[in-house]
């Protein structure tokens, strides 16, 4: 056995009583009780610093503004490239 490598226990259940941590057979990761999982999710969600309504509105406005600028930029670049390609194709005739 490799040093430091954890091997999943295969004898987790004895007479229907949980003896130790349960491991997923495919990934080898420890499976968590759904109740414990929900408790951990709630604890992590409580650690999050949520933005205020004002911060959310400002960020949303900036995202919309950047999308408008980016779309305008790509329309202009596309039009310029289309014009240049049209000129090049007419020169070859």
Order of alpha helices (4+ residues) and beta strands (2+ residues): beta-beta-beta-beta-alpha-alpha
